[in-house]
Amino acid sequence: MADLTGKVALITGAARGQGEAEARLFVERGARVVVADVLDEDAQKLVADVGEDRALAVHLDVSDPAQWSSALDAAKSAFGQVDILVNNAGIYFQGPITETPVERYRKLIEVNQIGVFLGMQTLAPHMAEIGGGAIVNIVSVSSFAPLDLTAAYASTKSALLAMSKAAVGELGPQGIRVNMIHPGGVATEMGAPSGVVPQEYDNAPLGRIGQPREIATVAAFLASEDSSYCSGAEILVDGGWTVGTRNPWTTTR
Ligand SMILES: NC(=O)c1ccc[n+]([C@@H]2O[C@H](COP(=O)([O-])OP(=O)(O)OC[C@H]3O[C@@H](n4cnc5c(N)ncnc54)[C@H](O)[C@@H]3O)[C@@H](O)[C@H]2O)c1
Protein backbone atom coordinates (compact mmCIF):
# COMPACT_ATOMS: atom_id res chain seq x y z
CA MET A 1 0.00 0.00 0.00
CA ALA A 2 1.53 3.28 -1.13
CA ASP A 3 2.48 5.44 1.85
CA LEU A 4 2.24 9.21 1.42
CA THR A 5 2.99 10.23 4.99
CA GLY A 6 4.43 13.73 5.17
CA LYS A 7 3.90 14.47 1.48
CA VAL A 8 1.99 17.44 0.10
CA ALA A 9 0.03 16.93 -3.11
CA LEU A 10 -1.64 19.46 -5.37
CA ILE A 11 -4.43 17.75 -7.31
CA THR A 12 -6.24 19.61 -10.08
CA GLY A 13 -9.91 18.95 -10.75
CA ALA A 14 -10.07 17.49 -7.25
CA ALA A 15 -13.55 18.69 -6.31
CA ARG A 16 -15.27 15.66 -7.85
CA GLY A 17 -14.76 12.46 -9.84
CA GLN A 18 -11.33 10.89 -10.05
CA GLY A 19 -9.63 13.94 -8.52
CA GLU A 20 -11.88 13.75 -5.47
CA ALA A 21 -11.11 10.03 -5.09
CA GLU A 22 -7.39 10.83 -5.33
CA ALA A 23 -7.69 13.59 -2.72
CA ARG A 24 -9.54 11.32 -0.28
CA LEU A 25 -7.14 8.40 -0.78
CA PHE A 26 -4.01 10.58 -0.54
CA VAL A 27 -5.26 11.98 2.79
CA GLU A 28 -5.98 8.41 4.00
CA ARG A 29 -2.40 7.51 3.07
CA GLY A 30 -0.97 10.38 5.13
CA ALA A 31 -0.64 13.27 2.65
CA ARG A 32 -1.90 16.80 2.91
CA VAL A 33 -3.75 17.82 -0.21
CA VAL A 34 -4.44 21.01 -2.11
CA VAL A 35 -7.87 20.58 -3.70
CA ALA A 36 -7.57 22.76 -6.79
CA ASP A 37 -10.64 23.23 -8.97
CA VAL A 38 -13.03 25.74 -10.49
CA LEU A 39 -15.90 24.18 -8.46
CA ASP A 40 -15.28 26.14 -5.25
CA GLU A 41 -18.30 24.92 -3.30
CA ASP A 42 -17.59 21.23 -3.96
CA ALA A 43 -13.91 21.76 -3.13
CA GLN A 44 -14.82 23.42 0.20
CA LYS A 45 -17.19 20.56 1.06
CA LEU A 46 -14.49 18.00 0.40
CA VAL A 47 -12.01 19.88 2.59
CA ALA A 48 -14.55 20.13 5.41
CA ASP A 49 -15.09 16.39 5.09
CA VAL A 50 -11.44 15.26 5.17
CA GLY A 51 -10.34 17.91 7.70
CA GLU A 52 -9.00 21.41 7.31
CA ASP A 53 -5.66 20.37 8.80
CA ARG A 54 -5.29 17.82 5.96
CA ALA A 55 -6.57 19.74 2.97
CA LEU A 56 -6.90 23.18 1.46
CA ALA A 57 -9.35 24.31 -1.22
CA VAL A 58 -7.88 26.60 -3.84
CA HIS A 59 -9.66 28.17 -6.80
CA LEU A 60 -7.69 27.18 -9.87
CA ASP A 61 -8.62 27.39 -13.52
CA VAL A 62 -5.74 25.38 -14.92
CA SER A 63 -5.71 27.38 -18.15
CA ASP A 64 -4.78 30.60 -16.32
CA PRO A 65 -1.04 31.07 -15.55
CA ALA A 66 -1.69 33.70 -12.85
CA GLN A 67 -4.02 31.33 -10.99
CA TRP A 68 -1.34 28.63 -11.03
CA SER A 69 1.09 31.01 -9.43
CA SER A 70 -1.44 31.94 -6.69
CA ALA A 71 -2.27 28.26 -6.12
CA LEU A 72 1.40 27.43 -5.51
CA ASP A 73 1.73 30.41 -3.14
CA ALA A 74 -1.37 29.29 -1.21
CA ALA A 75 -0.07 25.71 -1.02
CA LYS A 76 3.33 26.86 0.25
CA SER A 77 1.87 29.11 2.90
CA ALA A 78 -0.49 26.38 4.13
CA PHE A 79 1.79 23.34 3.97
CA GLY A 80 5.34 24.64 3.31
CA GLN A 81 5.98 22.84 0.02
CA VAL A 82 4.47 20.70 -2.74
CA ASP A 83 6.00 17.27 -3.41
CA ILE A 84 3.36 15.84 -5.73
CA LEU A 85 1.39 17.28 -8.63
CA VAL A 86 -1.52 15.31 -10.07
CA ASN A 87 -2.64 16.93 -13.32
CA ASN A 88 -6.12 15.45 -13.34
CA ALA A 89 -8.45 18.30 -14.42
CA GLY A 90 -9.99 17.72 -17.80
CA ILE A 91 -13.03 18.36 -19.95
CA TYR A 92 -14.67 16.19 -22.59
CA PHE A 93 -16.54 16.75 -25.81
CA GLN A 94 -17.75 14.34 -28.42
CA GLY A 95 -19.26 14.99 -31.80
CA PRO A 96 -18.49 14.78 -35.50
CA ILE A 97 -15.55 16.82 -36.77
CA THR A 98 -17.93 18.64 -39.10
CA GLU A 99 -20.10 19.72 -36.17
CA THR A 100 -17.45 20.58 -33.61
CA PRO A 101 -17.37 24.33 -33.01
CA VAL A 102 -13.77 25.48 -33.15
CA GLU A 103 -14.27 27.33 -29.87
CA ARG A 104 -15.10 24.02 -28.14
CA TYR A 105 -11.90 22.55 -29.54
CA ARG A 106 -9.86 25.55 -28.39
CA LYS A 107 -11.33 25.20 -24.88
CA LEU A 108 -10.34 21.51 -24.77
CA ILE A 109 -6.79 22.48 -25.74
CA GLU A 110 -6.73 25.22 -23.09
CA VAL A 111 -7.75 22.88 -20.26
CA ASN A 112 -6.51 19.39 -21.18
CA GLN A 113 -3.27 20.41 -22.81
CA ILE A 114 -2.15 23.93 -21.83
CA GLY A 115 -3.50 23.39 -18.30
CA VAL A 116 -1.06 20.54 -17.73
CA PHE A 117 1.78 22.43 -19.41
CA LEU A 118 1.23 25.35 -17.02
CA GLY A 119 1.07 22.99 -14.06
CA MET A 120 4.47 21.52 -14.88
CA GLN A 121 5.85 24.98 -15.73
CA THR A 122 4.74 26.35 -12.35
CA LEU A 123 5.60 23.41 -10.12
CA ALA A 124 8.85 22.14 -11.65
CA PRO A 125 11.07 25.01 -10.40
CA HIS A 126 9.62 24.62 -6.90
CA MET A 127 10.13 20.84 -6.95
CA ALA A 128 13.69 21.29 -8.20
CA GLU A 129 14.31 23.69 -5.30
CA ILE A 130 13.12 21.17 -2.70
CA GLY A 131 15.17 18.35 -4.24
CA GLY A 132 12.60 16.61 -6.43
CA GLY A 133 9.00 15.63 -6.81
CA ALA A 134 6.48 13.40 -8.51
CA ILE A 135 4.17 14.47 -11.31
CA VAL A 136 1.30 12.22 -12.33
CA ASN A 137 -0.47 13.18 -15.52
CA ILE A 138 -3.93 11.75 -16.08
CA VAL A 139 -3.98 11.12 -19.80
CA SER A 140 -6.45 8.65 -21.39
CA VAL A 141 -6.67 5.58 -23.57
CA SER A 142 -8.00 8.11 -26.09
CA SER A 143 -4.42 9.35 -26.55
CA PHE A 144 -3.53 6.20 -28.50
CA ALA A 145 -6.83 4.41 -29.18
CA PRO A 146 -9.37 7.15 -29.90
CA LEU A 147 -13.02 6.32 -30.42
CA ASP A 148 -14.90 7.86 -33.30
CA LEU A 149 -16.46 11.27 -32.58
CA THR A 150 -13.61 12.20 -30.24
CA ALA A 151 -11.16 13.86 -32.64
CA ALA A 152 -11.02 17.08 -30.63
CA TYR A 153 -10.75 15.52 -27.15
CA ALA A 154 -8.46 12.66 -28.17
CA SER A 155 -6.02 14.96 -29.92
CA THR A 156 -5.57 17.01 -26.73
CA LYS A 157 -4.78 13.78 -24.87
CA SER A 158 -2.28 12.70 -27.54
CA ALA A 159 -0.59 16.06 -27.17
CA LEU A 160 -0.57 15.57 -23.40
CA LEU A 161 1.06 12.16 -23.84
CA ALA A 162 3.86 13.60 -25.99
CA MET A 163 4.27 16.54 -23.61
CA SER A 164 4.55 14.20 -20.62
CA LYS A 165 7.17 12.07 -22.36
CA ALA A 166 9.19 15.16 -23.29
CA ALA A 167 9.05 16.27 -19.64
CA VAL A 168 10.53 12.96 -18.43
CA GLY A 169 13.96 13.73 -19.92
CA GLU A 170 13.83 17.42 -19.10
CA LEU A 171 12.82 17.14 -15.44
CA GLY A 172 14.49 13.85 -14.47
CA PRO A 173 17.90 15.43 -13.82
CA GLN A 174 16.19 17.67 -11.23
CA GLY A 175 14.83 14.65 -9.38
CA ILE A 176 11.33 15.08 -10.76
CA ARG A 177 9.57 11.92 -11.94
CA VAL A 178 6.82 12.21 -14.55
CA ASN A 179 4.43 9.32 -15.00
CA MET A 180 1.17 8.81 -16.81
CA ILE A 181 -2.11 7.03 -16.18
CA HIS A 182 -4.40 6.03 -19.03
CA PRO A 183 -7.89 5.56 -17.64
CA GLY A 184 -10.46 3.77 -19.75
CA GLY A 185 -14.11 4.33 -18.86
CA VAL A 186 -14.52 5.59 -15.31
CA ALA A 187 -17.81 6.16 -13.49
CA THR A 188 -17.68 9.92 -13.02
CA GLU A 189 -19.70 12.80 -14.42
CA MET A 190 -17.43 12.59 -17.48
CA GLY A 191 -17.48 8.81 -18.01
CA ALA A 192 -21.06 8.16 -16.96
CA PRO A 193 -22.98 11.46 -17.07
CA SER A 194 -25.89 11.50 -14.60
CA GLY A 195 -24.92 7.97 -13.57
CA VAL A 196 -25.75 6.42 -16.96
CA VAL A 197 -23.20 3.72 -17.83
CA PRO A 198 -23.06 2.90 -21.56
CA GLN A 199 -23.56 -0.81 -22.32
CA GLU A 200 -20.31 -0.78 -24.28
CA TYR A 201 -18.47 -1.41 -21.00
CA ASP A 202 -19.95 -4.92 -20.86
CA ASN A 203 -17.62 -5.71 -23.77
CA ALA A 204 -14.46 -4.77 -21.88
CA PRO A 205 -12.57 -7.86 -20.70
CA LEU A 206 -13.41 -7.07 -17.07
CA GLY A 207 -17.01 -6.47 -18.11
CA ARG A 208 -17.64 -3.21 -16.28
CA ILE A 209 -16.79 0.46 -16.00
CA GLY A 210 -13.96 1.48 -13.64
CA GLN A 211 -14.48 3.24 -10.32
CA PRO A 212 -12.66 6.50 -9.44
CA ARG A 213 -10.84 4.86 -6.52
CA GLU A 214 -9.31 2.34 -8.93
CA ILE A 215 -7.54 5.23 -10.65
CA ALA A 216 -6.64 6.84 -7.33
CA THR A 217 -4.78 3.78 -6.03
CA VAL A 218 -2.57 3.80 -9.12
CA ALA A 219 -2.01 7.55 -8.77
CA ALA A 220 -0.98 6.99 -5.13
CA PHE A 221 1.56 4.39 -6.25
CA LEU A 222 3.06 6.73 -8.87
CA ALA A 223 3.12 9.59 -6.36
CA SER A 224 4.83 7.53 -3.66
CA GLU A 225 8.35 6.26 -3.07
CA ASP A 226 7.13 2.79 -4.10
CA SER A 227 7.64 3.97 -7.68
CA SER A 228 10.95 5.75 -6.97
CA TYR A 229 12.64 4.39 -10.13
CA CYS A 230 9.64 4.97 -12.43
CA SER A 231 9.65 7.94 -14.74
CA GLY A 232 7.94 7.84 -18.11
CA ALA A 233 5.76 4.92 -17.06
CA GLU A 234 2.36 4.66 -18.68
CA ILE A 235 -0.13 2.61 -16.70
CA LEU A 236 -3.29 1.42 -18.40
CA VAL A 237 -6.24 1.39 -16.02
CA ASP A 238 -8.95 0.38 -18.42
CA GLY A 239 -10.16 -3.06 -17.43
CA GLY A 240 -8.25 -4.53 -20.35
CA TRP A 241 -10.33 -2.60 -22.87
CA THR A 242 -7.59 -1.47 -25.28
CA VAL A 243 -5.56 -4.66 -25.18
CA GLY A 244 -8.11 -7.42 -24.81
CA THR A 245 -9.59 -7.31 -28.29
CA ARG A 246 -11.89 -10.24 -28.92
CA ASN A 247 -10.82 -12.69 -31.59
CA PRO A 248 -13.24 -12.05 -34.47
CA TRP A 249 -12.87 -15.68 -35.69
CA THR A 250 -14.42 -17.17 -32.59
CA THR A 251 -18.09 -17.12 -31.72
CA THR A 252 -17.69 -18.08 -28.08
CA ARG A 253 -15.31 -16.76 -25.45
N1 LIG B 1 -14.16 9.41 -16.82
C1 LIG B 1 -13.58 8.80 -17.82
O1 LIG B 1 -14.15 7.87 -18.41
C2 LIG B 1 -12.18 9.20 -18.25
C3 LIG B 1 -11.50 8.37 -19.14
C4 LIG B 1 -10.20 8.69 -19.52
C5 LIG B 1 -9.60 9.84 -19.02
N2 LIG B 1 -10.30 10.63 -18.14
C6 LIG B 1 -9.60 11.82 -17.63
O2 LIG B 1 -9.60 11.77 -16.21
C7 LIG B 1 -9.53 13.09 -15.67
C8 LIG B 1 -10.60 13.27 -14.60
O3 LIG B 1 -11.88 13.19 -15.17
P1 LIG B 1 -13.19 12.70 -14.38
O4 LIG B 1 -13.61 11.43 -15.01
O5 LIG B 1 -12.95 12.74 -12.91
O6 LIG B 1 -14.21 13.83 -14.85
P2 LIG B 1 -15.11 14.88 -14.02
O7 LIG B 1 -15.79 15.68 -15.05
O8 LIG B 1 -15.92 14.16 -13.01
O9 LIG B 1 -14.05 15.75 -13.22
C9 LIG B 1 -13.23 16.70 -13.86
C10 LIG B 1 -12.84 17.76 -12.84
O10 LIG B 1 -12.01 18.71 -13.51
C11 LIG B 1 -12.46 20.01 -13.14
N3 LIG B 1 -12.12 21.00 -14.14
C12 LIG B 1 -12.67 21.16 -15.38
N4 LIG B 1 -12.14 22.23 -15.99
C13 LIG B 1 -11.23 22.75 -15.13
C14 LIG B 1 -10.35 23.86 -15.18
N5 LIG B 1 -10.31 24.68 -16.24
N6 LIG B 1 -9.54 24.11 -14.13
C15 LIG B 1 -9.59 23.31 -13.03
N7 LIG B 1 -10.42 22.25 -12.91
C16 LIG B 1 -11.22 21.98 -13.95
C17 LIG B 1 -13.96 19.86 -12.98
O11 LIG B 1 -14.52 20.94 -12.25
C18 LIG B 1 -14.06 18.51 -12.27
O12 LIG B 1 -13.94 18.65 -10.89
C19 LIG B 1 -9.69 14.04 -16.88
O13 LIG B 1 -8.42 14.50 -17.26
C20 LIG B 1 -10.27 13.13 -17.96
O14 LIG B 1 -9.98 13.59 -19.25
C21 LIG B 1 -11.55 10.35 -17.77
The ligand as an SDF file (V2000), in Angstrom:
LIG
                    3D

 44 48  0  0  0  0  0  0  0  0999 V2000
  -14.1560    9.4060  -16.8180 N   0  0  0  0  0  0  0  0  0  0  0  0
  -13.5770    8.8010  -17.8250 C   0  0  0  0  0  0  0  0  0  0  0  0
  -14.1510    7.8730  -18.4120 O   0  0  0  0  0  0  0  0  0  0  0  0
  -12.1760    9.2050  -18.2510 C   0  0  0  0  0  0  0  0  0  0  0  0
  -11.4980    8.3700  -19.1370 C   0  0  0  0  0  0  0  0  0  0  0  0
  -10.2010    8.6930  -19.5230 C   0  0  0  0  0  0  0  0  0  0  0  0
   -9.6020    9.8370  -19.0190 C   0  0  0  0  0  0  0  0  0  0  0  0
  -10.2990   10.6340  -18.1440 N   0  0  0  0  0  0  0  0  0  0  0  0
   -9.5990   11.8190  -17.6250 C   0  0  0  0  0  0  0  0  0  0  0  0
   -9.6010   11.7670  -16.2130 O   0  0  0  0  0  0  0  0  0  0  0  0
   -9.5340   13.0940  -15.6750 C   0  0  0  0  0  0  0  0  0  0  0  0
  -10.5970   13.2750  -14.6030 C   0  0  0  0  0  0  0  0  0  0  0  0
  -11.8810   13.1930  -15.1740 O   0  0  0  0  0  0  0  0  0  0  0  0
  -13.1860   12.7000  -14.3850 P   0  0  0  0  0  0  0  0  0  0  0  0
  -13.6080   11.4270  -15.0080 O   0  0  0  0  0  0  0  0  0  0  0  0
  -12.9480   12.7430  -12.9140 O   0  0  0  0  0  0  0  0  0  0  0  0
  -14.2120   13.8350  -14.8520 O   0  0  0  0  0  0  0  0  0  0  0  0
  -15.1070   14.8800  -14.0230 P   0  0  0  0  0  0  0  0  0  0  0  0
  -15.7940   15.6810  -15.0550 O   0  0  0  0  0  0  0  0  0  0  0  0
  -15.9240   14.1640  -13.0060 O   0  0  0  0  0  0  0  0  0  0  0  0
  -14.0540   15.7530  -13.2250 O   0  0  0  0  0  0  0  0  0  0  0  0
  -13.2300   16.7010  -13.8580 C   0  0  0  0  0  0  0  0  0  0  0  0
  -12.8430   17.7550  -12.8410 C   0  0  0  0  0  0  0  0  0  0  0  0
  -12.0100   18.7150  -13.5070 O   0  0  0  0  0  0  0  0  0  0  0  0
  -12.4650   20.0090  -13.1360 C   0  0  0  0  0  0  0  0  0  0  0  0
  -12.1190   20.9990  -14.1430 N   0  0  0  0  0  0  0  0  0  0  0  0
  -12.6670   21.1580  -15.3800 C   0  0  0  0  0  0  0  0  0  0  0  0
  -12.1380   22.2290  -15.9910 N   0  0  0  0  0  0  0  0  0  0  0  0
  -11.2270   22.7530  -15.1250 C   0  0  0  0  0  0  0  0  0  0  0  0
  -10.3500   23.8610  -15.1760 C   0  0  0  0  0  0  0  0  0  0  0  0
  -10.3050   24.6840  -16.2440 N   0  0  0  0  0  0  0  0  0  0  0  0
   -9.5450   24.1120  -14.1250 N   0  0  0  0  0  0  0  0  0  0  0  0
   -9.5940   23.3090  -13.0300 C   0  0  0  0  0  0  0  0  0  0  0  0
  -10.4180   22.2490  -12.9070 N   0  0  0  0  0  0  0  0  0  0  0  0
  -11.2170   21.9830  -13.9490 C   0  0  0  0  0  0  0  0  0  0  0  0
  -13.9640   19.8580  -12.9820 C   0  0  0  0  0  0  0  0  0  0  0  0
  -14.5240   20.9420  -12.2500 O   0  0  0  0  0  0  0  0  0  0  0  0
  -14.0560   18.5150  -12.2690 C   0  0  0  0  0  0  0  0  0  0  0  0
  -13.9390   18.6530  -10.8880 O   0  0  0  0  0  0  0  0  0  0  0  0
   -9.6880   14.0400  -16.8810 C   0  0  0  0  0  0  0  0  0  0  0  0
   -8.4220   14.5040  -17.2630 O   0  0  0  0  0  0  0  0  0  0  0  0
  -10.2690   13.1290  -17.9560 C   0  0  0  0  0  0  0  0  0  0  0  0
   -9.9750   13.5930  -19.2500 O   0  0  0  0  0  0  0  0  0  0  0  0
  -11.5530   10.3470  -17.7650 C   0  0  0  0  0  0  0  0  0  0  0  0
  1  2  1  0
  2  3  2  0
  2  4  1  0
  4  5  1  0
  4 44  2  0
  5  6  2  0
  6  7  1  0
  7  8  2  0
  8  9  1  0
  8 44  1  0
  9 10  1  0
  9 42  1  0
 10 11  1  0
 11 12  1  0
 11 40  1  0
 12 13  1  0
 13 14  1  0
 14 15  2  0
 14 16  1  0
 14 17  1  0
 17 18  1  0
 18 19  2  0
 18 20  1  0
 18 21  1  0
 21 22  1  0
 22 23  1  0
 23 24  1  0
 23 38  1  0
 24 25  1  0
 25 26  1  0
 25 36  1  0
 26 27  1  0
 26 35  1  0
 27 28  2  0
 28 29  1  0
 29 30  1  0
 29 35  2  0
 30 31  1  0
 30 32  2  0
 32 33  1  0
 33 34  2  0
 34 35  1  0
 36 37  1  0
 36 38  1  0
 38 39  1  0
 40 41  1  0
 40 42  1  0
 42 43  1  0
M  CHG  2   8   1  16  -1
M  END
$$$$
